[in-house]
Amino acid sequence: MPELPEVEHVKRGLEPYITGEKIVSAEFSETVHRSHSQGKQAVLKGMKLEDFSQQVTGFTITNLLRRSKYLLFEMEKEERSSFLLSHLGMSGAWFAVDSVEQIVEGKFRNHIHVIFTLESGRLLIYSDIRRFGELRYLEKLQDHPPLLAIGTEPFDEKAEELFLAALNLPKFTKKPIKEVIMNHQVIAGCGNIYATEALFRSQIHPKRAVGRMSLAKRTELFKEIVEVLKEGIDAGGSSISDYRNVNGEAGSMQERLQMYGKKVCPSCGAAVKQAVIGGRNSHYCSSCQR
């Protein structure tokens, strides 16, 4: 699943192609139409397909934001403002192209589910192989409560202070630290891959209870989370399975990962162990991480 670095890279890639563009039309694939006719609401959530197309037509995209793993397209029309919310799910991808044929990889070209035609003639395309991603039209951000529950962004000025305060909450004391840092109410956008890497770099066992960590160790962990997320952004994200940026290019962060998906610890040579923590498969070295 794309995490903060991947979503941030998509945001940066899309911005120059869509900012200031007016939406002329929005069309959905037959797969999405069939799903909605069966009451399953693939891709588009909370609204009928026809209503969505009518709502977004005529809006100009004025800004593109990222909040945790969400993309937020800010739009304006006749002094009205609204948002298009996007979550990439497991395999969602955005493309800004002049034609469908410019999407090189067949697996993305064959799973196009939304095409926005822009006033310039450019196409803003959403492809999703597994269809676990979602789009929502929002009059205001408060219309989607999960957005309001997201914690501090890791690069914000007061992020460290708020992160440490969250770890002091009684509800987290007995929980494994890996589970807690993947909780987006604690820190935004740190998913399984980057949590695994940050814990290895700070030599913290993913099962260690939060209450058994010193302030110094908590602070060290925060700094490693920020650093590994920054590194992920600089590397264009981790293309471990289906992630691609807006130009269809793979990221290279997977080549820099030291613990996630590994079989041997790069520091001591011990066999990497696995455990399910917080519902996610975790990799760790029981010798280096305590």
Helices and strands as residue ranges (DSSP letters): H 4-18, E 23-28, H 30-37, E 43-44, H 49-56, E 60-67, E 70-77, E 80-87, E 92-97, G 100-102, H 106-109, E 112-118, E 123-128, E 134-138, G 141-143, H 145-148, H 159-167, G 170-172, H 177-181, H 192-201, G 210-212, H 215-234, G 253-255, E 273-277, E 280-284
